Amino acid sequence: MNITLLSVQMVTVYRGGLPIRRHMSIVTGFEAATAAFLRFGGRARTMSALMQTYARLPVTFSHGQGVYIYDTEGRRYLDGISGIAVNGLGHSHPAVTAAIREQADKLVHTSNLYRIEAQEDLGTALAQVAGMDSCFFGNSGAEANEAAIKIARLFGHNHGVKKPAIVVLEGAFHGRTLATLSATGNRKIQAGFEPLVAGFIRAPCNDIEALQQIATNNPDVVAFLAEPIQGEGGVKPLSREYLQAARQICDHRNWLLMFDEVQTGNGRTGTYFAYQGLDVAPDVVTTAKGLGNGVPIGACLARGAAAQVLGNSQHGSTFGGNPLACAAGLAVVKAIMDGELCTNAVAMGELIVKILLERLENTKQFKEIRGRGLMLGIELHKNCGELVKQGLDAGLLINVTDGKTVRLLPPLVINEQEAGELANGLADLILGFD
Ligand SMILES: Cc1ncc(COP(=O)(O)O)c(C=O)c1O
């Protein structure tokens, strides 16, 4: 028996970012089956074959330009979250688009069985920027952190520690793989996935004495892993004093100091890596998110003894550092280093904070504002998850983390007028939030 699937779809034609025409189109077969899952207009899916791992907002985006992104109905939104710190250079950045096109024209993937020129170039560029000696590429933040965790464990074993442990922080977020969720300091993320991976010791944030206590009581510790500013945990910065003390303890105890800069890296806080603004040099740093401006790539960089730990066949990834991802990464690193993006992140971050304080300080809703550069958290006195949908309705993409904190991670290319639009739009939302 032959079954032909037929579906009628509304198609929007765009020119110069604006919808110019909508017409009906009849689609068949696979397209029709897919279209049958979509409600006309594309605002919401009524049924889906996807696992229910995300509480998605009822919007689908079709294209973007700079700090603006457009939904399938042609409505424009100011992107205050950049795909959670991913599109640092904004949407459709010409240099990244050109690099992807050019590389895709030549070669998308080979294998780590062979030398990859773009991977070597990106590794060298990143190592130089970070003050590191070696680099391993994966495809995500969690994978970058897995590499760091493996380096720490192997480093421990090489020094005769049979059960190496890593100190991690309360409220930390390091990813969703088994090792990284075990390192994460949030029970909600771990619940149901026990037994957790062993070998993590939890410490309170910004508590130097507690870290010293752990050092005294645990001879098996080999490393300390932390985000310089906790992102998912509510945009909570670790203090300069704490991180410098951690560096001293690491030196004294022969631990590796490892920073997770998956979210804070790539210019987000006003320096390429956040630690560069804190005068603390880690032994290992991981990054991902903004590195590919949307093309999946993650990196684990190491220096000194840590740079030599992983040897032949001790780690690997099929896709990690493939020519396409590295071409995008190279364009990103070059744009951040050659341009004024770090300076802009600081200036625009300050402008946003100034406007928000002018409008929100001493109001009943506002508690405090935290963060650096264009990584900002605005804590309110009560849970404010509803603001995300209200923001969407107002044409503003924002995010709420840790219940009460609105998180802003706009593209680093944001200009004064756009920063004003974002800050004032958010202030309006918060003031209207009772
Ligand atoms: C600090 C930090 N580490 C790790 C991760 C995990 O990255 P990914 O989702 O790319 O695996 C994230 C993601 O939000 C993060 O913010």
The ligand as an SDF file (V2000), in Angstrom:
LIG
                    3D

 16 16  0  0  0  0  0  0  0  0999 V2000
   30.4570   27.3110   33.3380 C   0  0  0  0  0  0  0  0  0  0  0  0
   29.9060   26.2400   32.4590 C   0  0  0  0  0  0  0  0  0  0  0  0
   30.5700   25.0860   32.3510 N   0  0  0  0  0  0  0  0  0  0  0  0
   30.1230   24.1000   31.5660 C   0  0  0  0  0  0  0  0  0  0  0  0
   28.9600   24.2230   30.8530 C   0  0  0  0  0  0  0  0  0  0  0  0
   28.4820   23.1020   29.9680 C   0  0  0  0  0  0  0  0  0  0  0  0
   28.6460   23.4660   28.6520 O   0  0  0  0  0  0  0  0  0  0  0  0
   27.9040   22.6340   27.4790 P   0  0  0  0  0  0  0  0  0  0  0  0
   26.4530   22.8690   27.6530 O   0  0  0  0  0  0  0  0  0  0  0  0
   28.4660   23.2300   26.2160 O   0  0  0  0  0  0  0  0  0  0  0  0
   28.2880   21.2140   27.6620 O   0  0  0  0  0  0  0  0  0  0  0  0
   28.2350   25.4220   30.9370 C   0  0  0  0  0  0  0  0  0  0  0  0
   26.9720   25.5790   30.2110 C   0  0  0  0  0  0  0  0  0  0  0  0
   26.1330   26.3780   30.5390 O   0  0  0  0  0  0  0  0  0  0  0  0
   28.7240   26.4530   31.7710 C   0  0  0  0  0  0  0  0  0  0  0  0
   28.0710   27.6080   31.8980 O   0  0  0  0  0  0  0  0  0  0  0  0
  1  2  1  0
  2  3  1  0
  2 15  2  0
  3  4  2  0
  4  5  1  0
  5  6  1  0
  5 12  2  0
  6  7  1  0
  7  8  1  0
  8  9  2  0
  8 10  1  0
  8 11  1  0
 12 13  1  0
 12 15  1  0
 13 14  2  0
 15 16  1  0
M  END
$$$$
